[in-house]
Amino acid sequence: MSESKYFQDHMPENVCFGCGHNHAGLQIKSYWEGEESVCKWHSKEEYHGWSNLMNGGIMATLIDCHCMGTAMADAYRREGRSLNTDPEYRYATGTLSVKYLKPTPNTEVELRARVIEVKGRKTVLKCDFYSKDGIKTAEADVVAIRVFDSNETKETVFKS
């Protein structure tokens, strides 16, 4: 059986609304395309803000979860190892700054993120958000913090 290309498939026990194994959630899937990570997601009516426009909070959740998965996958990639290897890493949001550029139709969207800098446990990312027709409708600056390393105890990770 081949390894899944989707970052979220390598996050056991993740029940996050945006990126986890949560039947009521968004269940995003992110993957590498060159140096960028990509997430293509199909919206539903319940994610409307205004009629036929995507809710800004849902957009922020998509950006947040896509970038946390990207930070994790980037750490593995920098270490030259597969996503299904130990140690396991998990990231949480340090900061999320979203600039909404245009209304986003509530249909299919595409997110593209890239890692700008890595310093210790901190990964800085940029993420662009596109509507189905390829128009950039939002952009974000994100800081992801590594909060879990399966080689360390909880006390060590949260003390840093």
NORWO-V668397 format. One record per pair of residues at least 24 apart in sequence whose C-alpha atoms are under 10 Angstrom apart, sorted by sequence separation. I is the first residue (numbers start at 1). J is the second residue. If there is no record, write none. Layout:
# NORWO-V668397
I/J, I/J
This chain:
# NORWO-V668397
5/29, 6/30, 7/31, 39/63, 67/91, 68/92, 107/131, 108/132, 109/133, 110/134, 121/145, 122/146, 5/30, 6/31, 7/32, 67/92, 68/93, 104/129, 105/130, 106/131, 107/132, 108/133, 109/134, 110/135, 111/136, 116/141, 118/143, 120/145, 121/146, 122/147, 5/31, 6/32, 65/91, 67/93, 68/94, 104/130, 105/131, 106/132, 107/133, 109/135, 110/136, 113/139, 116/142, 117/143, 118/144, 119/145, 120/146, 121/147, 4/31, 5/32, 39/66, 65/92, 104/131, 105/132, 109/136, 111/138, 112/139, 113/140, 115/142, 116/143, 118/145, 121/148, 38/66, 39/67, 64/92, 65/93, 94/122, 98/126, 101/129, 102/130, 103/131, 104/132, 105/133, 109/137, 111/139, 113/141, 115/143, 37/66, 38/67, 64/93, 67/96, 93/122, 94/123, 95/124, 96/125, 97/126, 98/127, 99/128, 100/129, 102/131, 113/142, 7/37, 37/67, 91/121, 92/122, 93/123, 94/124, 96/126, 98/128, 64/95, 91/122, 98/129, 104/135, 6/38, 26/58, 37/69, 38/70, 64/96, 91/123, 104/136, 105/137, 6/39, 37/70, 63/96, 64/97, 102/135, 103/136, 104/137, 28/62, 36/70, 37/71, 63/97, 64/98, 101/135, 102/136, 103/137, 104/138, 26/61, 27/62, 30/65, 31/66, 61/96, 63/98, 101/136, 102/137, 103/138, 26/62, 29/65, 30/66, 37/73, 60/96, 100/136, 101/137, 102/138, 121/157, 28/65, 29/66, 30/67, 37/74, 60/97, 100/137, 101/138, 27/65, 28/66, 31/69, 32/70, 36/74, 60/98, 99/137, 100/138, 101/139, 26/65, 30/69, 31/70, 35/74, 59/98, 60/99, 99/138, 100/139, 121/160, 18/58, 29/69, 30/70, 60/100, 74/114, 98/138, 99/139, 100/140, 28/69, 32/73, 59/100, 74/115, 98/139, 99/140, 18/60, 19/61, 31/73, 32/74, 56/98, 70/112, 71/113, 97/139, 98/140, 99/141, 18/61, 19/62, 30/73, 70/113, 71/114, 75/118, 97/140, 98/141, 17/61, 18/62, 56/100, 67/111, 70/114, 71/115, 74/118, 96/140, 97/141, 98/142, 17/62, 18/63, 19/64, 20/65, 59/104, 66/111, 67/112, 70/115, 96/141, 97/142, 18/64, 19/65, 66/112, 67/113, 75/121, 95/141, 96/142, 97/143, 18/65, 19/66, 56/103, 62/109, 66/113, 67/114, 71/118, 95/142, 96/143, 17/65, 18/66, 55/103, 56/104, 62/110, 63/111, 67/115, 75/123, 94/142, 95/143, 96/144, 16/65, 19/68, 54/103, 55/104, 62/111, 63/112, 74/123, 93/142, 94/143, 95/144, 19/69, 53/103, 54/104, 55/105, 59/109, 63/113, 71/121, 93/143, 94/144, 95/145, 52/103, 53/104, 54/105, 55/106, 71/122, 72/123, 92/143, 93/144, 94/145, 52/104, 53/105, 54/106, 59/111, 71/123, 91/143, 92/144, 93/145, 94/146, 50/103, 52/105, 53/106, 54/107, 70/123, 71/124, 91/144, 92/145, 93/146, 49/103, 51/105, 52/106, 53/107, 71/125, 90/144, 91/145, 92/146, 93/147, 49/104, 50/105, 51/106, 52/107, 54/109, 68/123, 70/125, 90/145, 91/146, 92/147, 48/104, 49/105, 50/106, 67/123, 90/146, 91/147, 92/148, 8/65, 48/105, 49/106, 67/124, 68/125, 89/146, 90/147, 91/148, 8/66, 11/69, 48/106, 67/125, 89/147, 90/148, 91/149, 7/66, 10/69, 47/106, 48/107, 67/126, 89/148, 90/149, 8/68, 46/106, 47/107, 67/127, 88/148, 89/149, 90/150, 7/68, 8/69, 11/72, 45/106, 66/127, 87/148, 88/149, 89/150, 7/69, 8/70, 10/72, 43/105, 44/106, 45/107, 87/149, 88/150, 89/151, 6/69, 7/70, 10/73, 43/106, 44/107, 63/126, 64/127, 86/149, 87/150, 88/151, 7/71, 8/72, 42/106, 43/107, 44/108, 63/127, 86/150, 87/151, 7/72, 8/73, 42/107, 43/108, 63/128, 86/151, 87/152, 7/73, 41/107, 42/108, 43/109, 63/129, 6/73, 7/74, 41/108, 42/109, 62/129, 40/108, 41/109, 42/110, 40/109, 41/110, 60/129, 39/109, 40/110, 41/111, 59/129, 39/110, 40/111, 75/146, 10/82, 11/83, 38/110, 39/111, 40/112, 71/143, 72/144, 10/83, 11/84, 38/111, 39/112, 67/140, 71/144, 72/145, 9/83, 10/84, 37/111, 38/112, 39/113, 67/141, 68/142, 70/144, 71/145, 72/146, 8/83, 9/84, 10/85, 36/111, 37/112, 38/113, 63/138, 67/142, 68/143, 69/144, 71/146, 7/83, 12/88, 14/90, 36/112, 37/113, 38/114, 63/139, 64/140, 67/143, 68/144, 5/82, 6/83, 7/84, 11/88, 35/112, 36/113, 37/114, 54/131, 63/140, 64/141, 67/144, 68/145, 5/83, 10/88, 11/89, 35/113, 36/114, 37/115, 59/137, 60/138, 63/141, 64/142, 68/146, 3/82, 4/83, 10/89, 11/90, 33/112, 35/114, 36/115, 59/138, 60/139, 63/142, 64/143, 3/83, 4/84, 32/112, 34/114, 35/115, 60/140, 64/144, 3/84, 30/111, 31/112, 32/113, 30/112, 32/114, 56/138, 30/113, 38/127, 36/126, 37/127, 38/128, 39/129, 40/130, 42/132, 36/127, 41/132, 40/132
